[in-house]
Amino acid sequence: MDRYPPIAEHGLIGDLQTAALVTSTGVVDWFAAPRFDSPSIFAALLDHDRGGYFRIASADPQARCKQLYYPDTAVLVTRFMSPDGVGEVLDWMPPHTGRTPAVRHTLIRTVRTVRGTVRFDMECRPRFDYGRAAHSLELGPEAAVFRAPGVCAHLQSTFPVERDGDDVRGSFTLKVGEAAAVVLTVRGADAQTPPPLSVDGITHQLWEAADFWQSWVRGSNYRGRWPDMVNRSAITLKLLTYAPSGAPVAAATMGLPEQVGGERNWDYRYTWVRDASLSVRALLDLGFVEEATDFTHWLGDRLRESAGRNGEPLQIMYRVDGEPLLTEEILGHLEGYRGSAPVRLGNAAADQLQLDIYGEALYALSEGHQIAVQAGYQGWKVLSRTLDWLAGSWDRPDEGIWETRGGRQDFTYSRIMCWAAFDRGLRLAEEFRRPADTERWTRTRDDILYQVMERGWSESGRAYVQHYGSDAVLDASLLLMPRVGFVAPKDPSWLSTLDAMDRTLVSDSLVYRYDPAASPDGLRGSEGTFSLCTFLYVDALARAGRLRPARYTFEKMHTYANHVGLFAEEVGPSGEQLGNFPQAFTHLSLILAACTLDEALDRQRG
């Protein structure tokens, strides 16, 4: 067993309330329950010795492993091929689509042999609360029960298992056509035990889960050139969304490094207003209105909670249920992925000021006509009050989109998105004939534009810059300028900015966020190219009419996806995936880029 497999060597499964990662060799090395942001049960990805894991694999160490998704589903298939036979492990979690948090979360692993004879080994070694909580084991004839403070995990199997300390293990042999099953059910200490294991029942649940995902994908209106990549990205966004609240998390994991051995290791299992708002835009492009509407209701609740309080109407991120407290702490007992310490739990960036979030929120809302209709008068009052506040608060330094820890600046992107907030707010007021201080909003929108044009533009560099006074510093977040309408996609000033980015931030089609050496961000070390930015680069190139480089960049980016079509946050110098995995920002930007590029290519052909 590889102590730390490459980040890319994983598939994602989930039940719409939490998720697990499974390596291409059959090891569950990350799983938190009952929610995405709950304490982990398996976290070998962050510490092989202390984190815990759940392994089912061929007993033949020379067996070749392959992994794929059952088509258009979140059912993950790991195949083991050896001279004696071919075996498969099917991993999935039954989806919980309701508004009430589930009392049990079930990770199902079906094992079968499709050719010859295969012997399998199984190990289940949970380590609760990030490896901080001890557990006991009760091994009975029907289940192994792991108990830790406040949580129980039931392991049921169709083959005998034996005690290994406070863990369990087992071995079994399957001939062609034979199958076995292992089910891990996580529940609260007071919840009912799971029902007895039935192979027929497990098979029925498998096809129910497959039908659920395939039916959901059929609701997409995407008919473009890259259906496999777009569908996989859509499923990934759905998997990363907490169904009871409709809030998507930024990624399924915490602590995975942007540079192996470095300190840029964050907890991404929360809902960023920015990421979630742009996810709404991507899902709306595919026709998934229900998911987009659910998040806007969640966002409206956050704004209403802030009504009458001092301070900002929104903070940049929340827990999936809307809880705003995300205190950051260091898990010093974990060594981190391949020694990448510290491992951070929580996220101190929640307290940062990032003014761009108001623009992303208004952008998503205004683009979805059906959502805006459903917001109603009460929703409009909250929105109007927020823009009235922003009219007096936009002209301040902030930490910016990338959550730098090097001090506040007058970030150009933050100003542009404040402009977008007023621009979209004015559109909504006019379209739905809603009361608003449109004179003040219009004046503020125009003031922001004048300021950006005068202070965010570098005449010497012939480009829009990261923040005011930084003539030499470019920032890939500005690739969204033409998408939100701040500049025309073929405006000479924008084309020269695009050229400058190509010279400075682009490396073999991959795009860096910014240059930390030119703009210190308060952190040691470096990072890889940011996959979100690469897809935004494709979007901007397509809008500018540069279709050949846009399509080539998009196609090349597919080669950096992992074996099942998933992307982490970044791509390292040798093409390795870095950062938390899979990342919603990357997959939503893939969808946006695909839709923009399809439209541009269709116009060219027409």
C-alpha positions in Angstrom: 0.0 0.0 0.0 1.4 3.4 -1.1 1.8 5.5 2.0 0.8 8.7 0.1 -0.5 8.0 -3.4 -0.6 11.0 -5.8 -3.5 13.3 -5.1 -4.8 12.6 -8.6 -5.0 8.9 -8.0 -8.4 9.2 -6.3 -12.1 9.0 -7.2 -14.9 10.7 -5.4 -18.1 9.2 -4.0 -20.7 10.8 -1.8 -24.3 10.9 -0.6 -25.0 14.7 -1.1 -24.2 15.3 2.6 -20.6 14.0 2.8 -18.0 12.4 0.6 -15.1 10.0 0.5 -12.0 9.6 -1.6 -11.0 6.2 -2.9 -7.6 5.5 -4.3 -7.0 3.8 -7.6 -5.8 0.8 -5.6 -9.0 0.4 -3.5 -8.2 2.4 -0.4 -10.6 4.8 1.2 -8.1 7.3 2.7 -10.4 10.2 3.3 -14.0 10.2 4.8 -15.6 12.6 7.2 -19.1 12.1 8.5 -21.9 13.0 9.0 -21.1 16.2 7.0 -18.4 17.4 4.7 -17.0 19.5 7.5 -17.3 16.9 10.3 -14.3 15.3 11.9 -12.7 12.6 9.8 -13.1 8.8 10.2 -10.5 7.9 7.6 -7.7 10.4 7.1 -4.6 8.4 5.9 -4.3 11.0 3.2 -3.0 13.4 5.8 -1.2 10.9 8.0 -0.7 7.3 6.9 0.0 6.0 10.4 -2.5 8.0 12.5 -5.3 8.9 10.0 -7.0 5.5 9.4 -8.1 3.9 6.2 -10.5 1.2 4.7 -8.8 -1.0 2.1 -10.2 -3.7 -0.2 -7.8 -5.0 -2.9 -6.5 -8.0 -4.7 -4.2 -10.1 -2.5 -1.9 -10.3 -5.5 0.6 -7.4 -5.1 1.4 -7.6 -8.8 -2.2 -7.0 -9.9 -2.7 -4.1 -12.2 -5.3 -1.5 -11.1 -7.7 0.5 -13.2 -10.5 2.9 -12.1 -13.5 4.4 -13.8 -17.0 5.6 -13.1 -20.0 3.7 -14.1 -21.2 6.0 -17.0 -22.8 9.3 -15.9 -23.0 8.3 -12.2 -21.1 8.6 -8.9 -20.5 4.9 -8.7 -16.8 4.2 -8.7 -15.4 1.0 -10.1 -11.8 -0.1 -9.2 -10.6 -3.1 -11.2 -7.8 -5.5 -10.3 -6.3 -7.5 -13.1 -3.9 -10.5 -12.5 -3.0 -13.7 -14.3 -5.5 -15.6 -12.2 -8.5 -13.4 -12.7 -10.1 -10.0 -12.8 -11.9 -8.5 -9.9 -13.9 -5.3 -9.3 -14.8 -3.2 -6.3 -17.8 -0.9 -6.7 -17.9 2.0 -4.3 -20.8 4.3 -3.8 -23.1 5.9 -1.2 -26.9 6.0 -1.4 -27.9 9.6 -2.1 -29.8 11.6 0.6 -31.7 14.3 -1.3 -34.0 15.5 1.5 -33.9 18.7 3.4 -33.3 16.9 6.7 -29.8 15.7 7.6 -29.6 11.9 7.4 -29.2 9.9 10.6 -27.0 7.3 8.9 -24.4 7.6 6.2 -23.6 4.4 4.4 -20.5 3.6 2.4 -21.1 0.5 0.3 -18.4 -1.6 -1.3 -19.5 -4.4 -3.6 -16.8 -6.9 -4.6 -17.1 -9.3 -7.5 -15.0 -11.4 -9.8 -15.6 -11.1 -13.5 -12.9 -13.5 -14.8 -11.1 -16.4 -13.2 -10.5 -16.4 -9.5 -9.4 -13.5 -7.3 -8.5 -13.5 -3.6 -9.2 -10.2 -1.9 -7.9 -8.6 1.4 -9.9 -6.2 3.5 -8.7 -3.9 6.3 -10.9 -1.4 8.2 -8.9 0.9 10.5 -11.0 3.9 11.5 -9.4 6.8 13.4 -12.0 9.1 14.7 -11.8 12.9 15.1 -8.7 13.3 12.8 -7.0 10.5 14.8 -7.5 12.3 18.2 -10.3 10.1 19.6 -9.7 6.5 20.8 -12.3 3.9 19.9 -13.5 0.5 21.1 -14.4 -2.5 19.0 -17.3 -4.9 19.5 -17.0 -7.8 17.1 -20.2 -9.9 16.8 -21.5 -12.5 14.3 -23.3 -9.9 12.2 -21.2 -6.7 12.5 -18.1 -5.1 13.9 -19.0 -2.0 15.8 -16.5 0.8 16.3 -17.4 3.2 19.1 -15.9 6.6 19.7 -17.3 9.6 21.6 -20.6 10.6 20.0 -20.3 8.4 16.9 -20.6 4.7 16.0 -19.4 3.0 12.8 -21.0 -0.4 11.9 -19.1 -2.7 9.5 -21.2 -5.5 8.0 -19.8 -8.0 5.5 -20.8 -11.2 3.7 -17.6 -12.9 4.7 -15.9 -13.5 8.1 -13.7 -10.8 9.6 -11.3 -11.0 12.5 -10.1 -8.7 15.1 -6.8 -6.9 14.6 -6.3 -4.9 17.8 -9.2 -2.5 17.7 -9.5 -2.8 14.0 -10.7 -5.6 11.7 -9.4 -7.5 8.7 -10.4 -10.3 6.5 -9.6 -12.3 3.3 -11.9 -14.0 0.9 -11.8 -15.7 -2.5 -14.4 -15.2 -5.3 -14.7 -17.2 -8.5 -16.1 -15.8 -11.7 -19.7 -14.7 -11.2 -19.5 -14.6 -7.3 -19.9 -11.4 -5.3 -19.4 -10.1 -1.8 -20.3 -6.9 0.0 -19.0 -4.7 2.8 -21.1 -1.9 4.2 -19.8 0.8 6.6 -22.6 2.7 8.3 -21.8 5.8 10.4 -24.4 7.0 12.8 -24.7 9.1 16.0 -24.4 7.3 19.3 -28.2 7.4 19.8 -29.3 6.5 16.3 -30.8 3.1 15.4 -28.5 0.3 14.2 -28.5 -0.4 10.5 -30.7 -3.3 9.2 -29.2 -6.7 8.5 -27.0 -7.0 5.4 -28.7 -8.4 2.2 -26.8 -9.0 -1.0 -30.0 -8.6 -3.0 -30.8 -5.4 -1.2 -27.3 -4.0 -1.9 -27.7 -4.8 -5.6 -31.1 -3.1 -5.6 -29.5 0.0 -3.9 -26.7 0.0 -6.4 -29.0 0.3 -9.4 -31.2 2.8 -7.6 -28.1 5.0 -7.1 -27.0 4.6 -10.7 -30.6 5.5 -11.9 -30.6 8.6 -9.7 -27.4 9.9 -11.2 -28.2 9.1 -14.8 -31.6 10.6 -14.5 -30.1 13.8 -13.0 -27.6 14.1 -15.8 -30.3 13.7 -18.4 -31.7 17.0 -17.0 -28.7 18.8 -18.5 -29.3 20.9 -21.6 -25.6 20.7 -22.7 -25.3 19.5 -26.3 -21.8 20.7 -27.0 -18.5 19.1 -28.0 -17.3 17.9 -24.6 -20.2 16.0 -23.0 -18.1 13.6 -20.9 -16.0 16.3 -19.3 -19.0 18.6 -18.7 -21.2 15.9 -17.3 -18.4 14.7 -15.0 -17.9 18.2 -13.8 -21.6 18.7 -13.2 -21.8 15.5 -11.2 -18.8 16.6 -9.1 -20.5 19.9 -8.3 -23.6 18.0 -7.3 -21.6 15.7 -5.1 -20.0 18.7 -3.4 -23.4 20.2 -2.5 -24.9 19.7 0.9 -28.5 18.8 0.0 -30.2 19.9 3.3 -29.2 23.5 2.7 -28.2 23.6 -1.0 -24.8 25.0 -0.1 -21.8 23.7 -2.1 -18.4 23.2 -0.5 -15.2 24.3 -2.2 -13.7 20.8 -2.0 -14.1 17.5 -0.3 -10.8 17.7 1.6 -8.6 19.7 3.9 -4.9 20.1 4.2 -3.8 19.0 0.8 -0.8 21.1 -0.2 -0.4 23.7 -2.9 3.3 22.8 -2.8 4.4 19.4 -1.3 6.3 20.1 1.9 5.0 23.7 2.0 2.6 25.6 4.4 -0.1 26.5 1.9 -2.5 23.8 3.3 -6.1 24.9 3.9 -9.4 23.5 4.9 -11.8 23.8 2.0 -14.8 21.9 3.3 -16.9 25.1 3.7 -19.1 27.2 1.5 -17.5 30.2 -0.1 -20.0 32.8 -1.3 -17.8 33.4 -4.3 -17.3 29.8 -5.4 -20.9 28.9 -4.7 -22.3 31.8 -6.6 -20.2 31.0 -9.7 -21.2 27.3 -9.3 -24.8 28.6 -9.6 -23.9 30.3 -12.9 -22.3 27.1 -14.2 -25.3 24.9 -13.2 -27.7 27.5 -14.7 -25.8 27.2 -18.0 -26.6 23.5 -18.0 -30.2 24.0 -17.0 -30.1 22.9 -13.4 -32.3 25.6 -12.0 -33.3 23.7 -8.8 -29.8 23.5 -7.5 -29.2 27.1 -8.4 -32.4 28.2 -6.6 -31.5 26.2 -3.5 -28.2 28.1 -3.1 -29.8 31.5 -3.6 -32.3 30.7 -0.8 -29.3 29.8 1.4 -27.6 33.0 0.5 -30.7 35.0 1.2 -30.9 33.5 4.7 -27.3 34.6 5.3 -28.1 38.1 4.3 -31.3 38.2 6.4 -29.4 37.0 9.4 -27.1 40.0 9.1 -29.9 42.5 8.9 -29.6 45.1 11.7 -26.2 43.8 12.9 -23.1 46.0 12.8 -20.4 45.0 10.3 -20.6 43.3 6.9 -23.8 41.8 5.4 -21.8 38.7 4.5 -18.7 37.0 5.5 -16.8 35.2 2.7 -17.5 31.6 3.9 -19.7 29.6 6.2 -20.3 26.1 7.3 -22.8 24.2 5.1 -25.6 24.9 7.5 -24.8 28.6 7.6 -22.9 28.7 10.8 -20.3 31.5 10.6 -17.7 30.4 13.1 -14.8 28.7 11.5 -12.0 29.0 14.0 -8.7 27.8 12.5 -6.5 25.5 14.5 -3.4 23.4 13.8 -3.6 19.6 14.0 0.0 19.2 15.1 -0.3 15.4 15.6 -0.8 14.9 11.9 2.3 14.9 9.7 0.4 16.1 6.6 0.4 14.8 3.1 3.9 13.7 2.4 5.1 15.8 5.3 3.2 19.0 4.3 2.6 20.6 7.6 0.8 22.3 9.2 -2.5 20.6 8.8 -5.1 23.3 9.4 -8.7 22.6 10.6 -11.1 25.5 10.1 -10.2 28.6 8.1 -9.1 31.9 9.5 -9.8 33.5 6.2 -13.5 33.6 7.2 -12.7 36.8 9.0 -11.2 38.5 6.0 -12.8 41.4 4.1 -13.3 40.4 0.4 -15.6 42.9 -1.3 -15.8 41.0 -4.6 -18.3 38.5 -3.1 -21.1 40.9 -3.5 -20.5 41.1 -7.2 -20.4 37.3 -7.7 -23.6 36.9 -5.7 -25.5 39.5 -7.7 -24.0 38.2 -10.9 -25.4 34.7 -10.3 -28.8 36.0 -9.2 -29.2 38.3 -12.1 -28.3 35.8 -14.7 -30.9 33.3 -13.5 -34.2 34.9 -14.4 -36.3 32.2 -12.8 -34.4 32.6 -9.6 -34.9 36.3 -9.6 -38.6 35.9 -10.0 -38.8 33.5 -7.1 -36.9 35.9 -4.8 -40.0 38.0 -4.4 -40.5 41.3 -2.7 -38.9 40.3 0.7 -35.9 38.9 -1.2 -35.6 42.2 -3.1 -35.6 44.2 0.2 -32.7 42.2 1.5 -30.8 42.7 -1.8 -31.6 46.4 -2.0 -30.4 46.9 1.6 -27.2 45.1 0.8 -26.5 47.4 -2.2 -27.3 50.5 -0.1 -24.6 49.3 2.4 -22.1 48.5 -0.4 -22.6 52.0 -1.9 -20.9 53.4 1.2 -18.4 50.6 1.8 -16.9 49.6 -1.6 -13.9 52.0 -1.6 -11.8 50.2 1.0 -8.7 48.0 0.8 -9.4 44.3 1.3 -7.6 40.9 1.2 -8.8 40.1 -2.3 -10.1 37.0 -4.0 -7.0 34.9 -3.3 -7.1 35.4 0.5 -3.6 36.6 0.8 -2.2 37.1 4.2 0.2 39.9 3.4 -2.1 42.8 4.2 -5.0 44.6 2.6 -4.7 46.3 -0.8 -6.9 48.2 -3.2 -7.4 45.1 -5.4 -8.7 45.9 -8.9 -10.7 42.7 -9.1 -12.6 43.6 -5.9 -13.5 47.0 -7.4 -14.6 45.4 -10.7 -17.0 43.0 -8.9 -18.4 45.8 -6.8 -19.1 47.5 -10.1 -20.8 44.3 -11.3 -23.0 44.2 -8.1 -24.4 47.6 -8.9 -24.7 46.9 -12.6 -26.7 43.7 -11.9 -28.7 45.4 -9.2 -29.8 48.2 -11.5 -30.8 45.6 -14.2 -32.9 43.7 -11.7 -34.6 46.9 -10.4 -35.5 47.9 -13.9 -36.6 44.5 -15.1 -38.9 43.7 -12.2 -39.9 47.4 -11.5 -38.6 47.2 -7.9 -38.1 50.3 -5.6 -34.4 51.2 -5.3 -32.1 54.2 -4.8 -31.2 53.9 -8.5 -29.6 57.3 -8.7 -27.1 56.5 -5.9 -26.5 53.0 -7.4 -25.8 54.5 -10.8 -23.5 57.1 -9.5 -21.6 54.5 -7.4 -21.3 52.1 -10.4 -19.9 54.9 -12.6 -17.5 56.1 -9.8 -16.1 52.6 -9.6 -15.6 52.4 -13.3 -13.8 55.7 -13.5 -11.6 54.8 -10.5 -10.6 51.4 -12.0 -9.8 52.9 -15.4 -7.6 55.6 -13.8 -5.9 53.7 -11.0 -6.2 50.0 -12.1 -4.7 50.6 -15.5 -0.9 50.6 -16.0 0.1 52.8 -19.0 3.6 51.5 -18.9 2.6 47.9 -18.8 -0.5 48.4 -21.1 -2.5 46.2 -18.8 -5.0 46.2 -15.9 -3.0 45.3 -12.7 -3.6 43.4 -9.5 -4.0 46.3 -7.3 -3.6 50.1 -7.5 0.0 51.2 -7.6 1.3 47.8 -8.8 2.4 48.6 -12.3 4.3 45.3 -12.8 1.8 42.9 -11.1 -0.8 41.0 -13.1 -3.6 38.9 -11.7 -5.5 36.1 -13.4 -8.8 37.0 -11.6 -9.1 39.9 -14.0 -9.9 37.3 -16.7 -13.5 37.6 -15.5 -13.6 41.3 -16.7 -15.2 40.6 -20.1 -17.5 37.9 -18.7 -19.2 40.4 -16.3 -19.2 43.1 -18.9 -16.8 45.5 -17.4 -14.8 45.7 -20.6 -15.7 44.5 -24.1 -14.0 41.2 -24.9 -12.2 42.9 -27.9 -11.5 46.3 -26.4 -7.8 47.2 -27.1 -7.1 47.7 -23.5 -8.4 44.2 -22.7 -6.5 42.6 -25.6 -3.3 44.1 -24.4 -4.0 42.9 -20.9 -4.6 39.4 -22.3 -1.2 39.6 -24.1 0.5 40.7 -21.0 -0.9 37.8 -19.0 0.2 35.5 -21.8 3.7 36.7 -21.4 3.7 36.8 -17.6 1.3 34.3 -16.1 0.9 31.6 -18.7 3.1 28.5 -18.9 2.4 26.1 -21.7 -1.3 27.1 -21.6 -1.4 26.8 -17.8 -2.1 30.0 -15.8 -0.7 31.2 -12.5 -2.9 33.3 -10.2 -0.2 35.9 -9.8 3.5 36.1 -9.1 4.1 35.9 -5.3 7.6 37.2 -5.8 6.3 40.4 -7.4 3.3 40.7 -5.0 4.2 39.1 -1.6 1.2 37.3 -0.1 2.5 36.7 3.4 3.3 33.0 2.9 6.4 31.0 2.4 7.0 28.8 -0.7 5.4 28.7 -4.1 2.4 27.1 -5.8 1.4 25.5 -9.0 -0.7 26.9 -11.8 -4.3 27.5 -10.8 -6.7 25.3 -12.9 -9.6 27.7 -12.4 -7.5 30.5 -14.0 -6.6 28.2 -17.0 -10.3 27.7 -17.7 -11.0 31.4 -17.3 -8.2 32.0 -19.7 -10.0 29.8 -22.3 -13.2 31.7 -21.6 -11.5 35.0 -22.2 -9.7 33.9 -25.3 -12.9 32.6 -26.8 -14.7 35.9 -26.1 -11.8 37.7 -27.7 -12.2 35.7 -30.9 -8.9 33.8 -30.4 -10.5 30.5 -31.0 -7.5 28.4 -32.1 -5.5 29.0 -28.9 -8.7 28.8 -26.8 -9.6 25.4 -28.1 -6.1 24.1 -28.0 -5.7 25.3 -24.4 -9.0 23.7 -23.4 -8.0 20.4 -25.0 -4.6 20.4 -23.4 -6.2 21.0 -20.1 -8.1 17.8 -20.4 -4.8 15.9 -20.3 -4.2 17.2 -16.8 -7.5 15.7 -15.5 -7.0 12.5 -13.6 -8.0 9.1 -14.8 -11.7 9.6 -14.0 -12.0 13.3 -15.1 -11.4 15.1 -11.8 -9.2 18.1 -11.1 -7.6 19.4 -7.9 -7.0 23.0 -7.3 -3.6 23.4 -9.1 -1.2 21.7 -11.5 2.5 21.4 -10.4 5.6 21.8 -12.5 5.6 18.2 -13.8 1.9 18.0 -14.3 1.0 16.6 -10.9 -2.3 17.7 -9.3 -1.9 19.8 -6.1 -4.2 21.3 -3.5 -7.6 20.1 -2.2 -9.4 17.6 -4.3 -11.6 17.7 -6.2 -12.1 21.4 -6.3 -15.5 22.9 -7.2 -13.9 26.1 -8.6 -12.0 24.1 -11.2 -15.0 22.1 -12.3 -17.4 25.1 -12.5 -14.9 27.0 -14.6 -14.5 24.0 -16.9 -18.3 24.2 -17.5 -18.2 27.9 -18.1 -15.3 27.6 -20.5 -16.9 24.8 -22.4 -20.2 26.7 -22.9 -18.5 29.9 -24.0 -16.1 28.0 -26.4 -19.0 26.0 -27.9 -21.0 29.1 -28.6 -18.0 30.9 -30.2 -17.1 27.9 -32.4 -20.8 27.6 -33.4 -20.8 31.2 -34.4 -17.6 30.8 -36.4 -19.0 27.8 -38.2 -22.3 29.6 -38.9 
